[in-house]
Amino acid sequence: MVGKPLLPQADRMTRFVHLTDLHISHPDLDDPHLSSDTAATLARAVQMINTITPAPDFVVLSGDLTNCGDAASYGLVRDLIAPLQMPVLHALGNHDTRPGYRAAFPETGGCPEAPLFHHSVQGALHVIVLDSSIPGRIAGGLDAEQLALLDRALAEHADLPKLLVCHHPPHFDRPGALDWESLNAGDTAALARILRGHPIAGMLSGHIHINRVLHWQGFPVVISTGLHNTLDILEPADLVILEGSGFALCDHGPAGLDARFVPLGPVPRKLGRIDEEMLRGFR
């Protein structure tokens, strides 16, 4: 087990939203590879997030911000998320390009081709964002330089639990698992070694377009469907793409990490309502 018991600051509740796999394409691209109106879905998600009570402390975008990695599409992402009323943390995925991203978000700095690694304190969590994208590849990895940056970052804010963000989830042995779905096995093992002994609250990932929770190395890995589409997890061989999108609303506190999945599409049909006063009377 990698993690150790969380620290006293975990008694403070921190709320955040996990959005992933936005797959935004600028209309000028006339992108034939979009299977849904991702821009409209993102706009709806932003509107919903701004109505959440209590308001989230921050929002995480865990990669595949665009579908083609071009600067114009990142500019559209920037415009669509501008109404959010809380900090927004970005990660990159296999559909992203580092130069395209930095052209639209120059304040992130760094060499255009360098991995997007950053960390900050948000609420009562130390959030560390990794870049698992490998240019030209679908599967993910973490090079030695980035793992060294992670090692140094983990030593900072020692009083706070760590929340990791990584577009590709860790490699996880299960029947039928394929190489493209995750970090490679070697980098997963290296990541586990570096995290050993640190208080890890959880990890947020995307990439596979399904709602999934892994219990890995003693902490939860929360994967959200994302905003583009979802997959038929009962299909034994082919990749069957289905209509479906959503995000995760997460709270971290004394009991650990609580992640609830919010559906966006198809738009749920309201079947009824039970008012709050009646709910509080239930036994």
KOLLUM-879609 format. One line per 4 residues: number of its first residue (from 1); their letters; for each residue x, y, z of N, C-alpha, C, O. Coordinates in steps of 0.1 Angstrom, whole numbers, plus 5000, padded with zeros to 4 digits. Atoms other than C-alpha are relative to their C-alpha. Layout:
# KOLLUM-879609
NUM	A	X Y Z X Y Z X Y Z X Y Z  ... .
This chain:
# KOLLUM-879609
1	MVGK	5008 4988 5000 5000 5000 5000 5009 5012 5000 5018 5013 5008  4992 4988 5001 5014 5034 4990 4996 5010 5011 5005 5015 5018  5004 4989 4992 4993 5058 5010 5002 4998 5015 5004 4987 5020  5000 5001 4986 4995 5066 5047 4988 5008 5005 4982 5015 4997 .
5	PLLP	5012 4993 4995 4968 5080 5070 5000 5015 4997 5011 5021 4998  5001 4986 5004 4956 5114 5060 5002 5009 5012 5001 5004 5024  4996 4990 4990 4966 5145 5080 4989 5007 5006 4978 5007 5001  5011 4993 4993 4946 5166 5105 4992 5009 4991 4980 5011 4992 .
9	QADR	5006 4991 5009 4939 5191 5077 4989 4994 4992 4980 5001 4986  5010 5006 5007 4918 5165 5061 4986 5001 5007 4976 4998 5001  5013 4997 4993 4891 5174 5087 4993 5012 4993 4981 5013 4995  5007 4989 5007 4884 5205 5065 4994 4994 4987 5001 4987 4980 .
13	MTRF	5007 5004 5012 4859 5198 5037 5005 5008 4988 5005 5020 4989  4997 4993 5013 4871 5206 5002 4991 4994 4989 4991 4982 4988  5009 5004 5011 4847 5204 4973 5006 5004 4986 5011 5015 4985  4995 4997 5014 4857 5202 4936 4993 4992 4990 4986 4982 4993 .
17	VHLT	5007 5007 5012 4844 5192 4902 5011 4994 4991 5021 5001 4989  4991 5006 5009 4862 5168 4879 4993 4999 4987 4984 4991 4985  5004 5001 5014 4856 5174 4842 5012 4994 4992 5023 4997 4995  4989 5006 5008 4875 5154 4816 4995 4998 4986 4983 4998 4983 .
21	DLHI	5003 5003 5014 4877 5146 4779 4990 5009 4994 4979 5005 4989  5009 4990 5006 4862 5178 4767 4998 4999 4985 4988 5001 4979  4999 5003 5014 4872 5171 4731 4993 5012 4992 4984 5009 4983  5005 4988 5007 4864 5207 4719 5007 5001 4987 5019 5000 4986 .
25	SHPD	4994 4996 5013 4869 5215 4682 4994 5013 4996 4982 5015 4997  5005 4987 5005 4866 5250 4668 4991 4997 4987 4995 4988 4979  5009 5002 5011 4837 5252 4643 5007 5000 4986 5003 4993 4977  4993 4999 5013 4861 5262 4615 5006 4987 4995 5009 4985 4983 .
29	LDDP	4993 5013 5004 4877 5227 4616 4990 4991 4993 4994 4982 4986  5010 5009 5005 4844 5210 4607 5004 4986 5002 5005 4977 4993  4994 5012 4995 4858 5181 4627 4991 4988 4997 4980 4987 5003  5009 5011 5002 4844 5148 4613 5001 4989 5011 4993 4979 5010 .
33	HLSS	4998 5010 4989 4856 5129 4644 4992 5003 5013 4994 4995 5023  5008 4997 4988 4832 5145 4669 4987 4992 4998 4980 4992 4988  5012 5008 5000 4803 5122 4678 4989 5007 5008 4978 5002 5009  5010 4992 4993 4785 5149 4698 5004 5015 5000 5015 5018 4997 .
37	DTAA	4998 4985 4999 4782 5187 4703 5007 5003 5013 5001 5007 5023  4993 4999 4987 4810 5189 4729 5000 5015 5005 5001 5017 5017  5000 4986 4995 4810 5227 4730 4987 5004 5007 4988 5010 5018  5013 4998 4993 4773 5228 4739 5000 4993 5013 4995 4998 5023 .
41	TLAR	5000 5008 4988 4779 5201 4765 5009 5007 5010 5005 5008 5022  4991 4993 4990 4808 5221 4781 4993 5012 5005 4993 5015 5017  5007 4988 4996 4787 5253 4781 4989 4996 5011 4987 5003 5020  5010 5004 4991 4759 5234 4799 5007 4996 5013 5001 4999 5024 .
45	AVQM	4993 5004 4988 4784 5219 4824 5004 5012 5008 5003 5012 5020  4996 4988 4993 4798 5253 4832 4988 5007 5007 4990 5011 5018  5012 4994 4994 4763 5267 4838 4996 4992 5012 4992 4998 5022  5004 5008 4989 4755 5238 4861 5010 5001 5012 5005 5003 5023 .
49	INTI	4991 4999 4989 4787 5240 4881 4999 5013 5007 5001 5014 5020  5002 4987 4993 4781 5277 4888 4988 5001 5009 4986 5010 5016  5012 5000 4991 4748 5268 4905 5002 4990 5012 4993 4990 5020  4999 5010 4989 4762 5241 4928 5002 5007 5013 5009 5017 5015 .
53	TPAP	5000 4994 4987 4757 5249 4965 5003 4988 5010 4996 4978 5010  4990 4989 5000 4780 5250 4984 5009 4999 4987 5010 4989 4981  4992 4999 5013 4802 5262 4955 5013 4992 5001 5019 4991 5012  4987 5007 5000 4832 5240 4946 5011 5010 5002 5011 5022 4999 .
57	DFVV	4988 4992 4998 4866 5253 4957 5008 5001 4987 5015 5011 4985  4992 4999 5012 4881 5245 4923 4994 4989 4990 4986 4981 4994  5004 5009 5010 4875 5226 4890 5012 4994 4993 5022 5002 4991  4989 5006 5007 4898 5201 4874 4996 4995 4986 4985 4989 4985 .
61	LSGD	5002 5005 5014 4900 5195 4836 5011 4990 4998 5023 4994 4996  4989 5010 4999 4919 5162 4834 5004 4995 4986 5007 4983 4984  4994 5003 5013 4930 5162 4797 4990 4997 4989 4978 4996 4991  5008 4999 5013 4918 5159 4761 4991 5012 5000 4979 5011 4998 .
65	LTNC	5008 4987 5000 4907 5195 4763 4995 5002 4986 4984 5008 4985  5005 4999 5014 4905 5195 4725 5001 4987 4993 5006 4977 4998  5000 5013 5007 4900 5169 4699 5012 5000 4990 5016 4989 4986  4990 4999 5011 4927 5181 4674 5013 5007 5005 5023 5006 4998 .
69	GDAA	4988 4994 4994 4952 5200 4696 5004 5013 4993 5015 5018 4995  4997 4987 5006 4950 5233 4676 4997 5012 5009 4989 5011 5018  5001 4989 4991 4953 5267 4691 4986 5006 5000 4981 5011 5010  5013 4994 5001 4919 5279 4678 4990 4992 5009 4982 4998 5016 .
73	SYGL	5009 5008 4991 4902 5250 4697 5003 5003 5014 4993 5003 5023  4996 4997 4986 4921 5258 4729 4994 5014 5003 4990 5016 5014  5006 4987 4997 4909 5294 4725 4985 4999 5002 4980 5006 5011  5015 5002 4998 4873 5282 4723 4998 4994 5014 4989 4997 5021 .
77	VRDL	5000 5005 4986 4880 5261 4755 5001 5011 5010 4993 5012 5020  4997 4989 4991 4893 5292 4772 4987 5009 5001 4983 5013 5012  5013 4992 5000 4861 5312 4762 4989 4993 5007 4982 4999 5015  5011 5008 4994 4838 5284 4773 5001 4999 5015 4991 4998 5022 .
81	IAPL	4998 5002 4985 4853 5280 4808 5001 5013 5007 5001 5013 5019  4998 4987 4993 4857 5317 4814 4989 5004 5010 4993 5010 5020  5010 4997 4989 4823 5320 4833 5002 4993 5013 4996 4997 5023  4998 5008 4988 4835 5295 4859 5005 5010 5011 5014 5018 5009 .
85	QMPV	4998 4990 4989 4836 5313 4893 5010 4995 5010 5010 5000 5022  4990 5005 4991 4864 5293 4908 5013 4996 4992 5012 4996 4980  4988 5004 5008 4900 5283 4899 4998 4987 4992 4990 4978 4996  5001 5012 5009 4903 5258 4870 5015 4995 4998 5023 5003 4993 .
89	LHAL	4987 5006 5002 4933 5234 4868 4999 4991 4988 4990 4984 4986  5000 5008 5012 4943 5219 4835 5010 4989 5000 5021 4991 5005  4991 5010 5004 4959 5187 4825 4999 4997 4985 4989 5001 4979  5000 5003 5014 4968 5174 4790 4999 4985 4998 5003 4977 5006 .
93	GNHD	5002 5014 5004 4958 5141 4773 5005 4997 4987 5012 5006 4980  4995 5004 5013 4966 5122 4742 4995 5008 4988 5002 5008 4978  5005 4992 5011 4944 5144 4720 5005 5014 5000 5004 5022 4991  4995 4987 4999 4961 5175 4732 5014 5002 4994 5021 4992 4992 .
97	TRPG	4986 4997 5004 4993 5192 4719 5005 5011 5009 4998 5021 5012  4994 4990 4991 5016 5211 4742 5001 5014 4994 4998 5024 5000  4999 4987 5006 5024 5239 4717 4986 5007 4998 4985 5019 5000  5013 4994 5002 4987 5244 4708 4994 5005 5013 4988 5016 5013 .
101	YRAA	5005 4996 4987 4977 5245 4745 5007 5013 5004 5000 5023 5008  4993 4988 4994 5004 5271 4754 4998 5012 4991 4999 5023 4996  5003 4988 5008 4995 5293 4724 4987 5007 5005 4986 5019 5004  5013 4994 4995 4960 5298 4740 5001 5003 5015 4994 5012 5020 .
105	FPET	4999 4998 4986 4972 5297 4776 5015 5004 5003 5022 4996 5010  4986 4997 4998 5006 5315 4775 5005 5003 5014 5016 5002 5017  4996 4998 4986 5005 5323 4812 5005 4988 5007 5011 4989 5018  4995 5012 4994 5013 5287 4819 5015 4999 4999 5022 4991 5006 .
109	GGCP	4985 4999 5001 5049 5294 4807 5006 4987 4995 4999 4977 4992  4992 5012 5003 5076 5269 4799 5002 4998 4985 4996 5005 4977  4997 5003 5014 5090 5255 4767 4987 4994 4993 4980 4986 5000  5012 5004 5006 5062 5249 4742 4998 4985 5000 4987 4980 5000 .
113	EAPL	5001 5014 5000 5070 5212 4740 5001 4993 5013 5000 4980 5014  4998 5006 4987 5076 5206 4777 4987 4995 5006 4976 5001 5003  5012 5005 4993 5051 5185 4797 4994 5011 5009 5001 5019 5015  5007 4991 4991 5025 5205 4816 4999 4995 5014 4989 4987 5017 .
117	FHHS	5000 5005 4986 5034 5198 4852 4998 5012 5009 5005 5022 5007  5001 4989 4991 5022 5221 4880 4993 4995 5013 4987 4984 5013  5006 5003 4987 5010 5220 4916 4996 5012 5008 5003 5022 5006  5005 4988 4992 4991 5243 4940 4991 4995 5011 4987 4983 5011 .
121	VQGA	5009 5003 4989 4971 5244 4972 4986 5005 4996 4985 5016 4992  5014 4997 5003 4934 5243 4966 4991 4995 5012 4991 4983 5014  5008 5004 4988 4911 5243 4997 5010 4994 5010 5020 5000 5013  4991 5007 4990 4927 5218 5021 5007 4989 4993 5011 4979 5000 .
125	LHVI	4993 5010 5007 4944 5198 4994 5012 5006 4992 5011 5017 4988  4988 4997 5009 4978 5199 4976 4997 4993 4987 4999 4980 4987  5004 5006 5013 4968 5193 4940 5013 5000 4991 5019 5010 4988  4988 5002 5009 4996 5179 4917 4995 4995 4987 4989 4984 4986 .
129	VLDS	5005 5003 5013 4989 5178 4880 5012 4995 4991 5022 5002 4990  4990 5006 5008 5009 5154 4858 4996 5000 4985 4984 5002 4982  5003 5000 5015 5012 5153 4820 5004 4986 4995 5016 4983 4993  4997 5014 5004 5009 5117 4809 4999 4998 4984 5000 4987 4979 .
133	SIPG	5000 5001 5014 5006 5125 4772 5013 4997 4994 5024 5002 4998  4988 5003 5007 5032 5111 4748 4996 5003 4985 4988 4997 4979  5004 4996 5014 5031 5129 4714 5000 4988 4990 5010 4981 4990  5001 5011 5010 5019 5105 4687 4995 4987 5005 4994 4978 4998 .
137	RIAG	5004 5012 4994 5007 5079 4711 4986 5001 5007 4983 5012 5011  5013 5000 4993 4973 5070 4726 5002 4996 5015 4996 5002 5023  4997 5004 4986 4987 5052 4757 5008 5011 5007 5013 5020 5000  4993 4989 4992 5003 5073 4785 5012 4995 5006 5015 4983 5008 .
141	GLDA	4987 5003 4993 5036 5075 4803 5004 5012 5007 4999 5023 5005  4994 4989 4992 5056 5096 4827 5015 4999 4999 5021 4989 5004  4985 5002 5001 5093 5103 4819 5007 5003 5013 5001 5007 5023  4993 4999 4987 5120 5104 4845 5001 5014 5005 5000 5016 5017 .
145	EQLA	5000 4986 4995 5122 5142 4846 4987 5004 5007 4987 5011 5018  5013 4997 4994 5085 5145 4854 4998 4993 5013 4993 4998 5023  5001 5007 4988 5087 5118 4880 5009 5006 5011 5005 5006 5023  4991 4993 4991 5116 5137 4896 4993 5013 5005 4994 5016 5017 .
149	LLDR	5008 4988 4995 5094 5169 4897 4989 4996 5010 4987 5003 5019  5010 5005 4991 5067 5149 4913 5006 4997 5014 5000 5000 5024  4993 5003 4987 5091 5136 4940 5003 5012 5008 5001 5012 5020  4997 4988 4993 5101 5171 4948 4987 5007 5005 4987 5012 5016 .
153	ALAE	5013 4994 4997 5065 5184 4948 4994 4994 5012 4988 5000 5021  5006 5007 4988 5054 5157 4973 5006 5004 5013 4999 5003 5023  4994 4996 4988 5078 5171 4998 4995 5013 5005 4997 5017 5017  5005 4987 4996 5061 5205 4998 4986 4998 5006 4979 4988 5004 .
157	HADL	5013 5000 4993 5030 5213 5019 4998 4987 5007 4988 4980 5005  5000 5013 4993 5037 5183 5041 4988 4999 5009 4984 4988 5013  5012 5000 4991 5006 5193 5062 4987 4997 4993 4977 4996 4999  5012 5001 5008 4982 5187 5033 5000 4986 4993 5010 4982 4988 .
161	PKLL	5002 5012 5008 4968 5155 5017 5002 5004 4985 5000 5015 4981  4997 4997 5014 4978 5152 4980 4989 4994 4991 4984 4983 4993  5010 5004 5011 4953 5150 4951 5008 5000 4987 5012 5011 4983  4993 5001 5012 4969 5138 4919 4990 5001 4988 4979 4996 4989 .
165	VCHH	5008 4999 5012 4956 5146 4884 5009 4994 4989 5020 4999 4987  4993 5006 5010 4967 5124 4855 4991 4995 4990 4982 4986 4993  5010 5004 5010 4948 5119 4822 4999 4985 4999 4988 4980 4999  5000 5014 5001 4958 5083 4819 4999 4993 5014 5008 4997 5022 .
169	PPHF	5000 5006 4987 4948 5061 4849 5012 4990 5001 5018 4987 4990  4989 5009 4999 4974 5037 4863 4997 4987 4993 4985 4983 4991  5001 5014 5006 4980 5003 4846 4993 4991 5011 4998 4991 5022  5007 5008 4990 4956 4979 4863 4996 4987 4994 4988 4986 4984 .
173	DRPG	5003 5013 5006 4955 4942 4856 4986 4996 5002 4981 4995 5013  5014 5005 5000 4921 4930 4847 4998 4992 4987 5005 4995 4977  5002 5007 5012 4907 4906 4821 4997 5009 4988 4988 5018 4990  5003 4993 5012 4907 4921 4786 5006 5014 5000 5004 5022 4990 .
177	ALDW	4993 4987 4999 4928 4952 4796 5009 5002 4988 5016 4992 4984  4992 4998 5012 4945 4968 4765 5010 5011 5003 5008 5019 5012  4989 4991 4997 4977 4988 4764 4996 5015 4999 5001 5023 5006  5003 4986 5002 4961 5020 4751 4992 5007 5012 4991 5019 5012 .
181	ESLN	5010 4995 4990 4938 5024 4782 5007 5007 5011 5000 5014 5019  4994 4996 4987 4964 5035 4808 5014 5005 4998 5020 5005 4987  4985 4999 4999 4999 5045 4818 5006 4986 4997 4999 4976 4999  4994 5013 5002 5023 5018 4808 5004 4994 5013 5005 5001 5023 .
185	AGDT	4998 5008 4988 5031 4991 4834 5013 5005 5007 5013 5007 5020  4988 4995 4994 5067 5004 4840 4998 5013 5007 5003 5015 5018  5002 4987 4994 5057 5040 4846 4990 4999 5012 4991 5007 5021  5010 5002 4989 5028 5028 4868 5008 4996 5013 5005 5001 5024 .
189	AALA	4992 5005 4989 5053 5009 4890 5009 5011 5006 5010 5012 5018  4992 4989 4995 5076 5039 4892 4992 5011 5007 4996 5016 5018  5009 4991 4993 5047 5062 4901 4997 4995 5014 4997 5002 5024  5004 5006 4987 5037 5038 4929 5012 5001 5010 5010 5004 5022 .
193	RILR	4988 4999 4991 5073 5038 4943 5001 5015 5005 5004 5016 5017  4998 4986 4996 5074 5076 4944 4990 5005 5010 4992 5013 5019  5011 4996 4991 5040 5080 4961 5001 4993 5014 4994 4997 5023  5000 5008 4988 5049 5054 4988 5003 5009 5012 5013 5017 5012 .
197	GHPI	4998 4993 4988 5046 5069 5023 4994 5014 5001 4995 5021 5011  5006 4987 5000 5028 5101 5013 4985 4999 5002 4979 4989 4998  5014 5001 4998 4992 5109 5023 4992 5004 4987 4990 5016 4984  5006 4997 5012 4974 5106 4990 4984 4999 5002 4979 4989 5006 .
201	AGML	5015 5000 4999 4937 5116 4990 4993 4993 4988 4983 4987 4990  5005 5007 5012 4931 5102 4955 5006 5005 4987 5015 5013 4988  4995 4997 5013 4938 5105 4918 4988 5002 4991 4979 4994 4991  5011 4997 5010 4916 5120 4890 5006 4997 4986 5016 5002 4983 .
205	SGHI	4996 5004 5014 4918 5105 4855 4989 5001 4991 4977 5002 4995  5011 5001 5011 4899 5103 4822 5004 4990 4990 5006 4978 4994  4995 5008 5011 4908 5089 4788 4991 4989 4995 4990 4987 4983  5007 5012 5004 4886 5058 4788 4985 5002 4999 4978 4993 4995 .
209	HINR	5014 4996 5003 4852 5076 4786 4990 4991 5007 4979 4988 5002  5010 5007 4991 4835 5056 4814 5002 5005 5014 5012 5010 5018  4999 4998 4986 4827 5062 4850 5006 4988 5007 5000 4977 5005  4994 5012 4994 4850 5040 4870 5008 5005 5012 5013 5016 5012 .
213	VLHW	4992 4997 4988 4867 5039 4904 5009 4988 5002 5004 4977 5004  4991 5011 4997 4898 5019 4910 5005 5002 5015 5007 5014 5019  4993 5000 4987 4912 5011 4945 5015 4996 4997 5018 4984 4996  4987 5003 5004 4949 5014 4937 5010 5005 5010 5010 5016 5014 .
217	QGFP	4989 4997 4991 4978 5013 4961 4995 5007 5013 5001 5016 5019  5005 4995 4988 4955 5022 4990 4992 5013 4999 4987 5018 5009  5008 4988 5001 4937 5052 4976 4991 4999 4987 4994 4991 4978  5009 5001 5012 4908 5058 4950 5006 5007 4988 5011 5018 4989 .
221	VVIS	4998 4993 5013 4914 5066 4913 4986 5002 4994 4979 4992 4991  5013 4997 5005 4883 5084 4901 5001 5004 4985 5008 5013 4981  5000 4997 5015 4877 5083 4863 4985 5004 4996 4976 4997 5000  5013 4996 5004 4848 5102 4848 4997 4998 4985 5007 4998 4977 .
225	TGLH	5004 5002 5014 4829 5096 4815 5006 5011 4991 5011 5008 4980  4995 4989 5008 4838 5130 4802 4988 5006 4992 4977 5003 4994  5010 4992 5006 4819 5153 4778 4998 4997 4985 4990 5003 4978  5001 5003 5014 4822 5136 4744 4991 4988 4997 4981 4990 4990 .
229	NTLD	5008 5012 5002 4807 5101 4745 5004 4990 5011 5013 4993 5020  4997 5010 4990 4808 5069 4766 5001 4987 4992 4999 4986 4980  4997 5013 5006 4816 5032 4758 4991 4989 5006 4987 4990 5018  5007 5011 4995 4797 5000 4761 5009 4990 5007 5017 4983 5000 .
233	ILEP	4990 5008 4992 4816 4982 4789 4997 4985 4999 5005 4977 5004  5004 5014 5001 4797 4949 4782 5004 4994 4987 5003 4982 4985  4995 5005 5013 4810 4947 4746 5013 4993 5002 5023 4999 5007  4988 5008 4997 4836 4919 4748 5012 5003 4992 5024 5000 4996 .
237	ADLV	4989 4999 5009 4858 4928 4719 5001 5014 4993 5011 5021 4996  4999 4987 5008 4850 4959 4697 4998 5012 5010 4993 5010 5021  5002 4988 4992 4850 4995 4710 4986 5006 4995 4986 5012 4984  5013 4996 5003 4813 5004 4709 4997 5014 5007 4996 5014 5019 .
241	ILEG	5001 4986 4995 4807 5042 4713 4985 5003 5002 4977 5001 4993  5014 4997 4996 4775 5053 4730 4998 5014 5003 5008 5021 5007  5003 4986 4995 4758 5086 4737 5001 5000 5015 4995 4991 5022  4999 4999 4985 4766 5097 4772 5011 5010 5004 5022 5010 4998 .
245	SGFA	4990 4990 4995 4785 5125 4791 4996 5003 5014 4985 5001 5019  5002 4996 4986 4789 5137 4826 5013 5005 5007 5023 5005 5000  4989 4996 4992 4812 5150 4853 4999 4994 5014 4988 4989 5018  5000 5005 4986 4821 5141 4889 5000 5012 5010 5008 5021 5008 .
249	LCDH	5001 4990 4989 4812 5162 4920 5007 4993 5012 5001 4983 5016  4992 5007 4990 4837 5154 4947 5001 5008 5013 5003 5021 5012  4997 4994 4987 4841 5162 4984 5010 4992 5007 5010 4980 5008  4990 5007 4992 4871 5154 5005 5000 5006 5014 5000 5018 5016 .
253	GPAG	5001 4996 4986 4870 5155 5042 5005 4989 5010 5012 4980 5005  4995 5009 4990 4875 5134 5074 4998 4985 4996 5007 4977 4999  5003 5014 5004 4860 5102 5058 5008 4996 4988 5008 4984 4984  4993 5003 5012 4881 5105 5027 4994 5007 4988 4988 5018 4989 .
257	LDAR	5004 4994 5012 4871 5111 4991 4986 4994 4996 4985 4982 4995  5013 5004 5005 4834 5110 4980 4998 5006 4986 4998 5018 4985  5002 4995 5013 4828 5112 4943 4986 4995 4995 4983 4983 4996  5013 5004 5006 4793 5113 4927 5000 5005 4986 5005 5016 4982 .
261	FVPL	5000 4997 5014 4787 5112 4890 4988 5007 4995 4977 5002 4998  5011 4991 5005 4765 5139 4874 4998 4997 4986 5007 5001 4978  5002 5002 5014 4749 5129 4841 4997 5013 4993 4990 5022 4998  5003 4989 5009 4748 5155 4813 4992 4996 4988 4982 5003 4985 .
265	GPVP	5007 5005 5012 4736 5136 4783 5000 4985 4999 5010 4979 5003  5012 4993 5004 4714 5122 4772 4993 5007 5012 4995 5003 5023  5006 4991 4989 4695 5149 4792 4990 4991 5008 4980 4986 5002  5009 5008 4992 4678 5130 4821 4986 5006 5000 4984 5018 5002 .
269	RKLG	5014 4996 5000 4640 5131 4821 4996 5000 5015 4997 4989 5022  5004 4999 4986 4626 5143 4855 4988 4991 5002 4978 4993 4995  5011 5009 4998 4603 5116 4869 4991 5004 5012 4980 5000 5014  5008 4996 4988 4592 5133 4902 5009 5008 5009 5021 5011 5006 .
273	RIDE	4993 4992 4991 4603 5153 4932 4995 4998 5014 4983 4997 5016  5004 5001 4986 4603 5148 4970 5007 5011 5007 5019 5013 5006  4995 4988 4995 4607 5180 4989 5009 4997 5012 5009 4987 5018  4989 5001 4990 4635 5186 5015 4994 4997 5014 4999 4989 5021 .
277	EMLR	5006 5002 4987 4611 5187 5045 4996 4986 5002 4998 4980 5013  5004 5015 5000 4598 5152 5037 5012 4992 5001 5012 4982 5009  4988 5008 5000 4633 5139 5031 5006 4999 5014 5010 4989 5019  4994 4999 4987 4645 5151 5065 4992 4992 5010 4996 4989 5021 .
281	GFR	5008 5008 4991 4616 5131 5081 5001 4985 4998 4996 4978 5006  4998 5014 5002 4626 5098 5066 5008 4993 5011 5018 4999 5016  4993 5008 4990 4638 5071 5090 5004 4987 4993 5010 4979 5000 .
